[in-house]
Amino acid sequence: MKEIAKEQFFERYDMAYCQGLSTFGALNESFIRHIIDHSEKLLEKRGEIIFSEGQHAESFYILIDGSVCLYWGSRHREKKINTLG
């Protein structure tokens, strides 16, 4: 997991791209900037686990690019239940 700065985020994704996402689509530009300014921006590697079943939730994720696979069960007997993104 690698954190990126706000400037790096906007080099990758301009405001038009963000406004086109379903999460941000109904929000105005200043509110989207507020969310991005006050959030951690993370780049995840393929296959990296971002949370596990039973883990206490302290935050939430907004998927900007790519996809996330959701699995249920233990590491050796897991079942893919959905793909988001």
N, C-alpha and C positions, 0 to 999 in steps of 0.2 A: 504494500500500500504506500503510495507516494502522494503527499500533499502538494498542491500547486497553488501559486499566488493568483489573486484576482486578475492581474494583468495577463498572466499566462492563460487563464480561463478564457478571457475575451479575445486573445489571439487565436484560440482554437474555435470558439463559438461566438459569433457576433449576436447582437441583440435580436436581429430578425430571426436567426435560428432559434433562439430561446423563446421568442414569442410564438413560434410555430409549434412548440411542444405542447402536448395536451395539458401538462401540469401548469404551465405558465400562460396559456392561450388567452384567458380572460383577464389577465392582470396587465396594468399599465407598465410602461418602461421603468418608472421610478420605483415601483414596488418590486419588480424583478431585480433591479440593481440592489435594493435593500436586502432582499433574500440572499443574493450572491455575496454581497459585502459582509454579511453576518453568518456565513456558513463555512464549513470546511469543504474544500474542493479536493476530491481524491481521485487519483488514477489507480485503478485496480488492474492487476495482471490477470490474464486468462487463467481460470481454474482456482483463483484465490477465494477463500471462504470469507464472506463479509459479516455473517452472523450465523449462529447455530440454534437449533431447536432448544427451547428452554432457557435461552440466554435472556437476562433482564434487559428490556428495551430502555435505552437512555436517549435515543435519537431516531431519526428516520432518514431514508435515502430517497433522493430524486435522481432517477436514471436519465442522464443527458444524452448518452450515446452508448451503443452496444446492446447487450442483452444479459439477463441474469437467469440462471436456472435454479428452480426451487426443488429440493429433494426432501424426502421424509424417510426417517429410519436411521439406523446405525450406519457407520462408515462402510461396513462390509455387506450390509443388506439394505442399502438405500434404494429408494424408488423415486424416479423423476416424476414430479407431479405437475410442473408447469414451466414455461419459458416466457419471460417478460421482456419486452423490447424488440 
